């Protein structure tokens, strides 16, 4: 019963109200045995980062369909750095053009999962990424 | 470890969050942390919010935070949601209703999954409450999972328990039943704009009339959490109950109950951890097959394990 569970924030930044994808991912992560803190819609980057700190999250998953992905990813990663918490993994999905993905990875996003990605791909990646992160902490 | 405790006591949120995880994961360092912080506890007002799923506990908590913040008090929240009995995962979503307070440095919200705990709280809720208390949070609100009739562990941790009811939950027999209806220090009839609320209020009051000789009669508050109606009066009642505990003998009685539960909780968790571990070493394929075939019986198997744990001899 005693084990270190993976804790993930699933958040929707900004003014886009389409949360079906975020909910599907939240469910998939739950079914993989993770504890998913779902923040709901219209979150500011500050709220998302503060939530991750308060909840001792291993990772933040953000879902963006508004086109403002470059801003939100950079901002969230920058705020984490300011708080001395850049060990927290940031990943995401939504409607993000392929040509924008390298730029997001460049600023520090761990992975971007586009439409049609099987949820297992996302789960497997996150499990591995968290294991690596925890290995580094030792 | 001691550095982490020092930082948490000094107000560092991430260190506090880390310590809560460590405790909820059953880390062997838990005892050491708790021994360090325990002398600093006992100052916070600990409020329990319980009731059925969808009764409005999170929305009500959000409004309570607002009211206490206006009074200049800092507020720590532990919001418990159920873990899956199959995957062990959880969707922790009480926070959604309170998210507007994220960013206010006088508010700390922590979501916890029940992780197999059945009393309406999670493994580690008790310790997390003590940690928040030691770190100087003035008010601690514990929101239980949505409960049915018998998840009453919250009374062992909270000073003041608010049971949230909504119209349409059944007839007066439901209100007569033992369990959750008995643990309220304050009743909250939420969604008071819905039809039927007066009937529920009348039935609860009728039930309370039967226990007139008690020094504290739980007040019954009608609220509409969504727009904050009735929340001010509710907070007044909570504070009044806290004052009552400080003066009457009931306060001492609940303190005895609380410390007794603490020792029991520590013992049971430790024993169940040991039992689980030792059962794993006994749980061979042969034993399992023998049990399934009923050649062996679970009492004998458990008896052998107990003997190994405690050196117990069979009673003559």
Interface residues (C-beta under 8 A of the other chain):
Chain A: X1 X2 X3 X4 X5 X7 X26 X27 X29 X30 X31 X32 X33 X34 X35 X36 X37 X38 X39 X40 X43 X44 X46 X47 X50 X51 X53 X54 X55 X56 X83 X84 X85
Chain B: X13 X14 X17 X18 X20 X21 X25 X26 X27 X83 X84 X87 X88 X89 X90 X91 X92 X93 X95 X96 X99 X102 X103 X108 X109 X110 X111 X113 X115 X116 X123 X272 X273 X276
